[in-house]
Amino acid sequence: MTTPPDGSQPSLTAQDIDAWLRVTAEKYAAIHRQAAHPWPQLHRDEAFVDMSALLLDALEEVRVISAQSREESQAARAKGQALRDHSTHLLKKSAACRERLAPFPTPPPEAIREAEGRLLERFKGGDGREKQEE
């Protein structure tokens, strides 16, 4: 899970982090058993060196995860700001349209139904006007 040579940050999932934590805990347990065993000082020294290396690896992993989290947070904030800006633009545009349409009030629902009925008659083949009797 460390940083690749090209410097890019790998995308980490919760499963990746859980797996890393599990492996790290297993390594720690193995090193702890080695250090606690009544072997000569050399084995305890090796366990101490291994424990130090494990700690350094863990700190590097935390740094990578922290950097990725920071980048994702900054990207989310930037996207949120862009969405707020777009929303503000749309609200201003909507207000301007309402102002331009203010002189043209919306007709009552009955008038809309009547106009739609006349239009429907035209599509059915009629001319939409009342036939006058001769």
N, C-alpha and C positions, 0 to 999 in steps of 0.2 A: 504494500500500500504506500510505499514511499514515492517521492516525486520522480517521475521518469527523467531520463537524461535531457530530453528536449525542453524541460521546464514546465510542461503543461500539467495541469492538475487533473487527476483522474476523477471521474464522477463516482462518488461513494454513496452506497445505499446503506440503509439500516442493517441489512443482512451482512454487508461487507464489514461494517463496524462490529457487529455482534461476533462474527467469525474471528476477526482480529483479536477482540477481547478474550474470546475463548482460548485461542492459541496462546496468547500472552499469559493467561492464567495457568495454562498447562505447563508452559516453559518455566514460569515462576515456581510452580509446585515441584517440578523436577529439580530445579537448582536448589530450592530450599531443602529438599530431601538430601541432596548431595552435601550441602553445607552442614546439615544436622547429623549426618552419619559420623560415627566415631573413627573416621579415617585420619591419616596423618595430616599435618598442617598444609601440605601441598594441595590436597584435594579441597580443603576449605578455601585456600587462596584462589584456586581455579573457580570455585563456586562464586567467590566474591567478584572476580573478574567477569564471569558470566552474568551475574546479577547486575553489574554496572553496565555491561553491554545491552542487556535487556532494558534497563532504565533509559539508556540513550535512544534505543530504538523506539521505545514507547513515547518519549518526548518528541521525537521526529514525527511520529504518526499523529500525535496531538497537534503539532504545528501544521501538518498538511491538512488535517480536518478543519482546524481553525481557519486557515487561509481559504479553503474552499467555502466554508460557511460564510466568511466575510464577503467573498466575491458574490456568492448567491444572494446574500442580503442586500448588497449594493445594487445588484441587477434588479432585484425585486423592488427596491425603493425607486430606482430610476423608471421602471415600468409603471409603478404606481403614480409617479409624478407625471409621466407622459399621459396616462389615462385621465388624471385630474385636469391637465391642460386641455386635452381633447374634449372632455365633458364641458369645461368652461366655454370653449369655442362653440360647441353645439348649443349650449344654453343661450349664448349671445346671439347666435344665428337664429334660433327659434324666436327669441324676443323681437328681433328685427323683422322677422316674417309676420309675427302677430301684429306688430305696429303697422306694417304695410297693408295687412288684411283688415285692419280695424274698420275702415269705411265700408266694408262689405260684410254686413252681419250674416250669420248663418240663418238660413230660412227655417221656419218651423217644420217639425217632422211631417205634418200633414201635407205641406207644399212639396216636400221632397218625395213623399209617396205618390202624390199626384203626378209630378214630373216623371218619376220612374215608370208609372203606369202608362203615360202617353208614349214614352220611349219604347216600352215593351210592345205596345200596340203597333208602332211603326215597324218593329222587327218581325211582328207576326203577319205583316202584310197590310195593315190598315194605315191610314195616314195620321192617326192620332187625333183627329178632329171629330167633333160630333157631326153625325150625318144630319143634314137638314131635310126635312120632308118636303116634297114638292107639292 
